[in-house]
Amino acid sequence: MSGNDRVRAYWQAHIHDLDISSHAPGTAGFFADLDQYHFEKLHHLLRLVDFSAWKAKDVLDLGCGAGVEVVRFARAGARVVGVDIAESAVALTRQNLAQQGLTATVEVADGEALPFKDGSFDFVYAHGVIQYTNDDRALAKEVHRVLRPGGLALFQVYNRISWLNALSKVMKTPLEHEDAPVLKRYSIGELRELVSGFSTVEIVPERFPVKSRLHKGWKGAAFNTFFVGTFNTLPRAWVRRFGWHLLAFCRK
């Protein structure tokens, strides 16, 4: 089995945040829970990404998962295409759109070999994708290729030099998808080098501690009651570079 086949097989069976809802996957309640949890955990996205700015623009959501952002872009009036390497994710995204009464193009595709012409999109949204792909450089080059001149790409990766990476090692608690066939973490410098083919790059560290619904037992209680509150009392200027997520806003 090739590297890409292993990645595809894993994500066919593992979709981000599938366990956070008590509702059956594909139901309205399931998608409502997914959206609430997603933007509760990633509340910075609503500040950093103006979904309404892409009205009547061509947007690619690369690695769309269950379609949380595809729905946001479609609702804002974007001409949005969602792709994922896993058929199970594509099926969920289509169900999500149907539940919301929205339309978008959704298909199975490999981010390392996108089935689109050069210069097809104004914005490529690649949140939580490149760290899991077999060839991160190939994916970055494909995103650059399918962007129009002056177009914007957003890549989100995990920060190797971060509070959560350190806490995971100290507490001996694995992070989500530690068992994935590929899982990379990057320093700010490594991310900047990866996207150096773009004309301008702005890297924003984000994702500071919020209460988790996924971790249980004494470790989950200690994290939610002690660590989250203590960390968030520290001045953000002291800890900004240690955010778990690095978001690269890249202009072609």
VENFENJO-V630110 format. One record per backbone hydrogen bond with DSSP energy under -1.0 kcal/mol. NH is the residue of the N-H (numbers start at 0). CO is the residue of the C=O. Records with the same first field share a line. If there is no record, write none. Layout:
BEGIN
NH=CO, CO
END
This chain:
BEGIN
5=1
6=2
7=3
8=4
9=5
10=6
11=7
13=9
17=14
19=16
26=23
30=26
31=27
32=28
33=29
34=30
35=31
36=32
37=33
38=34
39=35
40=36
41=37
44=41
47=43
48=44
50=48
52=49
53=50
54=51
55=76
56=53
58=78
59=122
60=80
61=124
62=82
63=82
66=63
70=66
71=67
72=68
73=69
74=70
75=71
76=73
77=72
78=56
79=77
80=58
81=104
82=60
83=106
89=85
90=86
91=87
92=88
93=89
94=90
95=91
96=92
97=93
98=94
99=95
101=96
104=79
106=81
108=83
112=109
115=113
118=144
119=145
120=145
121=57
122=57
123=151
124=59
125=153
131=128
138=134
139=135
140=136
141=137
142=138
143=139
144=140
145=141
147=120
150=147
151=121
152=249
153=123
154=247
155=125
156=245
158=243
159=185
161=159
162=241
165=161
166=162
167=163
168=164
169=165
170=166
172=167
177=174
179=176
183=130
185=157
190=186
191=187
192=188
193=189
194=190
195=192
197=194
198=250
199=250
201=248
203=246
205=244
219=215
220=216
221=217
222=218
223=219
224=220
225=221
226=221
227=222
229=225
230=226
231=227
232=229
233=230
237=234
239=235
241=238
242=239
243=206
244=205
245=156
246=203
247=154
248=201
249=152
250=199
251=150
END
